[in-house]
């Protein structure tokens, strides 16, 4: 599984975790069924799930005229993944993380999702 596919799968799993009380390991197993779990995917899902409050704090610190509770689940999940990756994955360039996040937001969100995600991540990048 390449990293783009892993990011997209991580988004799908983490989005589901926001809706129920499963543990990250169980959610990955349920979602991927018999597929072998990619290490990059596993790290993203576990890392975001375990650091959700810290990631949400980072998001909140970079919002203008918004609160984290107003952000749609798609954008919030994408932002969490991107921020975790930016902070923890030194082998991934920041711009790659941002571009991937915008692409996933555009794919799963509405017409403004990508721009919103890009704006927040650009502030964090500074």
C-alpha positions as CSV (number, residue, x, y, z in Angstrom):
1,X,0.0,0.0,0.0
2,X,1.5,3.4,-0.9
3,X,1.3,6.3,1.4
4,X,-1.5,8.1,-0.5
5,X,-3.7,5.0,-0.1
6,X,-2.6,4.6,3.6
7,X,-3.6,8.2,4.3
8,X,-7.0,7.7,2.6
9,X,-7.6,4.5,4.6
10,X,-6.5,6.2,7.8
11,X,-9.0,9.0,7.1
12,X,-11.8,6.5,6.6
13,X,-11.0,4.6,9.8
14,X,-10.5,7.7,11.9
15,X,-13.7,9.2,10.6
16,X,-15.5,6.0,11.7
17,X,-13.8,6.2,15.1
18,X,-15.3,9.6,15.6
19,X,-18.7,8.0,15.3
20,X,-18.3,5.1,17.6
21,X,-16.3,3.8,20.6
22,X,-14.1,1.2,19.0
23,X,-10.4,1.1,19.7
24,X,-8.0,1.9,16.8
25,X,-6.7,-1.7,16.5
26,X,-10.2,-3.1,16.3
27,X,-11.4,-0.5,13.9
28,X,-8.4,-1.2,11.5
29,X,-9.1,-5.0,11.7
30,X,-12.9,-4.4,11.0
31,X,-12.3,-2.0,8.2
32,X,-9.5,-3.8,6.4
33,X,-10.9,-7.3,7.2
34,X,-8.3,-9.8,5.9
35,X,-5.8,-7.3,4.5
36,X,-2.5,-7.0,6.1
37,X,-2.3,-3.7,8.0
38,X,0.3,-1.3,6.5
39,X,2.7,0.0,9.2
40,X,2.3,3.6,8.0
41,X,-1.5,3.3,8.1
42,X,-1.3,1.7,11.6
43,X,0.9,4.5,12.9
44,X,-1.4,7.2,11.5
45,X,-4.5,5.7,13.0
46,X,-3.0,4.9,16.4
47,X,-1.1,8.2,16.6
48,X,-4.1,10.3,15.7
49,X,-6.4,8.4,18.0
50,X,-4.0,8.6,20.9
51,X,-3.2,12.3,20.4
52,X,-6.6,13.5,19.5
53,X,-6.9,16.1,22.3
54,X,-3.4,17.6,21.5
55,X,-4.2,17.7,17.8
56,X,-7.5,19.4,18.5
57,X,-5.7,21.9,20.6
58,X,-3.3,22.7,17.8
59,X,-6.3,23.1,15.4
60,X,-8.1,25.4,17.8
61,X,-5.0,27.5,18.3
62,X,-4.9,28.3,14.5
63,X,-8.6,29.0,13.9
64,X,-10.0,32.5,13.4
65,X,-13.6,33.0,14.2
66,X,-14.2,29.3,14.4
67,X,-14.3,26.7,17.1
68,X,-13.3,23.0,16.7
69,X,-16.9,21.9,17.3
70,X,-18.0,23.9,14.3
71,X,-15.7,22.1,12.0
72,X,-17.3,19.3,10.0
73,X,-16.1,15.8,10.8
74,X,-14.4,15.4,7.4
75,X,-12.3,18.5,7.8
76,X,-11.5,17.8,11.4
77,X,-10.3,14.3,10.7
78,X,-8.2,15.4,7.8
79,X,-6.6,18.1,9.9
80,X,-5.8,15.7,12.7
81,X,-4.1,13.3,10.3
82,X,-2.1,16.1,8.6
83,X,-1.0,17.7,11.8
84,X,0.1,14.4,13.3
85,X,2.0,13.6,10.1
86,X,3.7,17.1,10.1
87,X,4.7,16.7,13.7
88,X,5.7,13.1,13.8
89,X,6.9,12.0,10.3
90,X,10.2,13.7,9.6
91,X,10.6,11.6,6.4
92,X,7.5,13.3,4.9
93,X,7.9,16.9,3.6
94,X,5.4,19.3,5.1
95,X,4.1,20.3,1.7
96,X,3.4,16.7,0.8
97,X,1.3,16.3,4.0
98,X,-0.6,19.5,3.2
99,X,-1.2,18.6,-0.4
100,X,-2.4,15.1,0.5
101,X,-4.7,16.6,3.2
102,X,-6.2,19.0,0.7
103,X,-6.8,16.2,-1.8
104,X,-8.6,14.0,0.7
105,X,-10.7,17.0,1.9
106,X,-11.7,17.7,-1.6
107,X,-12.6,14.1,-2.2
108,X,-14.7,13.5,0.9
109,X,-15.8,17.0,1.8
110,X,-17.7,19.8,0.0
111,X,-16.4,22.3,-2.4
112,X,-14.9,24.5,0.3
113,X,-13.2,21.7,2.3
114,X,-9.9,21.7,0.6
115,X,-9.5,25.5,0.9
116,X,-10.4,25.4,4.6
117,X,-7.9,22.6,5.3
118,X,-5.2,24.4,3.3
119,X,-5.8,27.6,5.2
120,X,-5.6,26.0,8.6
121,X,-2.5,23.9,7.7
122,X,-0.8,26.9,6.2
123,X,-1.1,28.8,9.5
124,X,0.2,25.8,11.4
125,X,3.2,25.5,8.9
126,X,4.2,29.1,9.7
